[in-house]
Amino acid sequence: MNWTLLESADQLDTIKQNSGNSIIFKHSTRCSISMMAKKRFEQDWDSLPKDVSLYFLDLIKHRELSNRIATDFKVHHESPQLLLIKDGECILDQSHGEISVDEAVSVIN
């Protein structure tokens, strides 16, 4: 699996209009906890269904977009943070040590 860099509001609009499942991973490149959560997620991501779109947001570079994600999906901003989006709605919000591929798969199924 591979990340798609999330860098624009247009991409966010596309995610909101997608009829399938998308994951947004909000990552702080300055945080060792965020780095560990990302690495742990990537080690297990082969368990995800192949049709799940994976988006990676560098929230240091794109803080405004990170704030818009929190507003649009009605979640509290966290870092690191994983959002599972289905049919334009956030159906799972995890942060820090709670980030789990297994939990995301369980919600998808």
N, C-alpha and C positions, 0 to 999 in steps of 0.2 A: 504494500500500500504506500501511497505517497501523499504528502501534504499539498494542498493548494494554498498559496499565500493569500490571505485576506487583507486587501489593501485599499478597498474603495467602498463607498456607500452603494454603488451600483451592484457590486458583488453581494452585499448584504441584502439588497432588495431581491436579487435572484434566489438567495437562500430562503428568504421568507415566502417566495412564490413557488418553491420546489414542492412537488407533491410527495417526495420521498423523505428519507432520513438524511440529515446532515449533522456533522459534529463540528463545533467550533471549539478550538483549544486556544485559550487566551494565555499567553506566556510572557513573563518578564525576563528579559535576557540578563538582568542584573541580579536575579534571585536564585540562589542555589536550591531552594526548595522547589521552585518552579522547574528548574533543570532536571531534578530528580523525578518529579511527577511526569514530565514529558518523556523522559527516558523509560520509565516504568510502563507508561501507556504504549510507547512504540514497541516495546518488547512483546506485548500481548495483542497488538492490534490485528494480527492475522485471524483472530477469533471473530472479528466483526464481519457482518455480511458484506460481500464484495460491492454491493450497490450503494453503500453508505459513502457519502462525500465527506472528505476530511479537510477542514479549513484551519489554518494556523495564523493566529494574529499576534504579531510582535507589538505588545501594547505600549512599549516605550516609544516606538516609532509612530504608532497610530492610536494615541490616547483618545482623540476625539471619536474615532470609530469604536473604540472600546466603550466609551460612555454611551454612544448611540445603541450599541448592543444591549447594554444594561437597561436602557429606557425602552427600546423596542420589544424586548422579551420579558420585561418586568422582573428582572433579577437584580440582586445586589452585586455590585462589582467586586470581584475577587481576583486574586492572582496567586497561583495558577487557577484556572477555571475551565471546566469542560461543560459545554451546553449541548444537549441532544435536541435537535430541532426536527419536528415532524409536521408536515403540512403547515408550515409557517408559525408553529407554536413551540415554545420550549417545554419539553416533557421531562427533562432531567437536567438538573443543575448540580454539579459537583465541584468541590474545590479542595485544594491542598491534598492531604492524605486520603480523602474520600474518592479521588479520581480513580475509576476502575473500569476497565474494558468489560469485565464480567457483568457489572451492574448495567452498563450501557446495552450489552447484548440481551440481558434479561428484560430490559424495558422495551427494546426493539421487538423481541419475540412475544 
